[in-house]
Amino acid sequence: MADYCLECGGELKYDPALKQYTCTSCGMTFSGQDLLNEKYKLSEQRDTVDEERRKRQKEYLTWWLSKK
């Protein structure tokens, strides 16, 4: 589970009475599901960025080899 706040980046503490995570900096609360959803979104974004980088590298390599 994420150990940082999605809003401010502060430390999260789990409150078993509320069954939620609370940020020690800004006071925002998150359910476990909220944190899982955000983690999933971030991993999808990271995959998209990696795919773009590979595509640009491949295009550059093709261009470079065509000039030789």
LUMZA-273806 format. One line per 8 residues: their letters; for each residue x, y, z of N, C-alpha, C. Coordinates in steps of 0.001 Angstrom, whole numbers, plus 524288, in hexadecimal, padded with zeros to 5 digits. Layout:
a = X/Y/Z/X/Y/Z/X/Y/Z  ...
//
This chain:
madyclec = 80357/7FB67/80000/80000/80000/80000/80385/804D8/80000  8019F/808E8/7FDAD/8049B/80DC7/7FD7E/80557/80FD9/80307  809E0/81202/8041D/80AE5/8141D/8094A/80B85/81A00/8091D  80960/81C71/804F7/80992/82219/80481/8044D/82427/802A2  80332/828F1/803FE/7FE3D/82B72/802AB/7FDF6/82C94/7FCD8  7F979/82BA6/7FA88/7F8B6/82CAD/7F4FA/7F842/83284/7F3DC  7F70B/835A5/7F7D1/7F663/83B44/7F720/7FB66/83E4D/7F824  7FDEC/83D45/7FC94/8026F/8407B/7FE0D/80786/83D67/7FE72
ggelkydp = 80745/83838/7FE4A/80BFC/8350E/7FEB5/80DA1/833ED/80448  80A59/83579/80812/80B8E/83480/80D99/80AF1/82ECB/80F13  80C88/82D8C/813C0/80C4C/82831/815BC/806AA/826B8/81719  8052F/821DF/815D5/7FFFE/81FE9/8171E/80044/81C50/81BD4  7FC7E/81CDA/81F3C/7FBE5/81964/823C1/7F699/816B1/8234B  7F67A/8119E/82475/7F197/80EAB/8242A/7EEA8/80F2C/8294E  7E99F/81066/828F5/7E632/810C2/82D84/7E284/80C14/82D5D  7E368/80818/830BE/7E025/80368/83093/7DA76/80474/8320D
alkqytct = 7D964/80866/8352C/7D405/809A1/836A9/7D0EC/80B90/831E9  7D35F/80EDB/82EB9/7D0D1/810EC/82A03/7D1AB/80D6B/82541  7D580/809F7/825A8/7D722/806A1/8214D/7D8AF/809F9/81C9D  7DB95/80E20/81DC4/7DD6E/811AB/819BF/7E2F5/8136D/81B06  7E57A/81570/816FC/7EAA9/817B3/81797/7EA08/81D93/817FC  7ECDF/81FF6/81B9F/7EC9B/82592/81C74/7F20A/827E7/81BC5  7F245/82C3A/818E3/7F73D/82EEB/8180B/7F89F/831F8/81CF7  7FD74/83181/81EAE/7FF34/83453/82351/8004D/83A10/82228
scgmtfsg = 800D1/83B74/81D23/801F1/840E0/81BB4/7FD03/8440E/81AA6  7F9B2/84219/81713/7F536/84541/81571/7EFFC/84351/817A2  7EFE2/83E9E/819EA/7EB1A/83C9F/81C48/7E765/839D1/81898  7E8C3/8395B/81394/7E571/83691/80FD8/7E504/830DA/81174  7E079/82E8C/81074/7DFBF/828FC/8119A/7DEC2/8260B/80C8A  7E0B2/82148/80C5E/7E037/81DF0/807CA/7DEC3/81874/8098F  7DB5A/815FC/80689/7DA3A/81082/8078E/7DE72/80D44/804EC  7DEB5/80863/80651/7E275/804E8/803CC/7E16E/80486/7FDF8
qdllneky = 7DC72/80491/7FC72/7DB06/80445/7F6ED/7DCD6/80920/7F3F3  7DC61/80DAE/7F65F/7DE40/81283/7F3EA/7E412/81212/7F2A5  7E705/81021/7F655/7ECAA/80FAB/7F594/7EDFE/80BAB/7F158  7EB22/80753/7F138/7EC09/80365/7ED30/7EAC5/8058A/7E7C5  7E668/80867/7E75C/7E4F0/80AAB/7E24E/7E910/80E7C/7E05E  7EB05/811C0/7E3D3/7EEFB/81597/7E24D/7F414/812EC/7E0C9  7F583/80EDC/7E3A2/7FA40/80BF1/7E25C/7F9C0/80983/7DCEE  7F51C/80783/7DBA5/7F423/80533/7D686/7F496/80959/7D23E
klseqrdt = 7F254/80DFC/7D321/7F293/81238/7CF4D/7F836/813E0/7CE55  7FB40/81443/7D286/800B4/815D4/7D1FF/803D8/811D4/7CEEC  802C2/80CC7/7CFD1/8059A/808BF/7CCF7/80434/808E2/7C731  7FF42/80A11/7C5E3/7FDAD/80A88/7C062/8006D/80F24/7BDCF  800CE/81381/7C096/80376/8181E/7BE77/80938/816F7/7BD88  80B96/81439/7C127/8111E/812E1/7C0AC/811F4/80F65/7BBF1  80E62/80B9B/7BB15/80ECD/8082C/7B693/80E5D/80B3D/7B181  80AD3/80F07/7B157/80A1F/8123B/7ACB2/80F07/81561/7AB8E
vdeerrkr = 81165/81792/7AF89/81636/81A9D/7AEDC/81A99/8171B/7ACE2  81B0B/81266/7AF11/81F17/80EBC/7AD4F/81E49/80D2F/7A79C  81964/80C5A/7A609/81846/80AF6/7A09D/819C6/80F68/79CED  8188E/8143C/79E60/81A08/818C3/79B34/81FEC/81927/79AA9  822B1/8184C/79EE9/8286A/81895/79ED1/82A9D/81471/79B22  8289E/80FA4/79B73/82A72/80B79/797F9/82941/80CC9/79242  824AC/80F04/79148/8232B/81071/78BF5/826E4/8148E/789C5  82819/81896/78CE6/82BBB/81CA2/78B28/8312C/81A71/78A30
qkeyltww = 832EC/816DF/78D8E/83814/81481/78CDC/83842/8115D/787CD  83411/80E82/786CC/833DB/80B5C/7820F/833CE/80EDC/77D3A  830BE/81318/77D57/83097/816BC/778F6/835ED/8193B/77813  83887/81AB1/77C48/83DB1/81D15/77BD3/8419B/81936/7798D  8416F/8146E/77B64/844FF/81072/77970/84416/80F87/773A7  83F2D/80F40/77207/83DE9/80E8D/76C81/84005/8131B/7694F  83F35/817DD/76B41/8413C/81C77/7688D/8472F/81C50/7683C  849A9/81B07/76C9B/84F5D/81AF4/76CD1/851A3/816EF/768FE
lskk = 84F52/81261/768E7/8514A/80E4C/76576/85032/80F86/75FBF  84C1B/81260/75E99/84ADE/813A5/7592B/84EAC/817AE/756FD  85139/81AAC/75A4B/854F7/81EA5/7588F/85A51/81C6B/75777  85B64/817C0/75931/86098/81563/7589B/8613F/812C5/75363
//
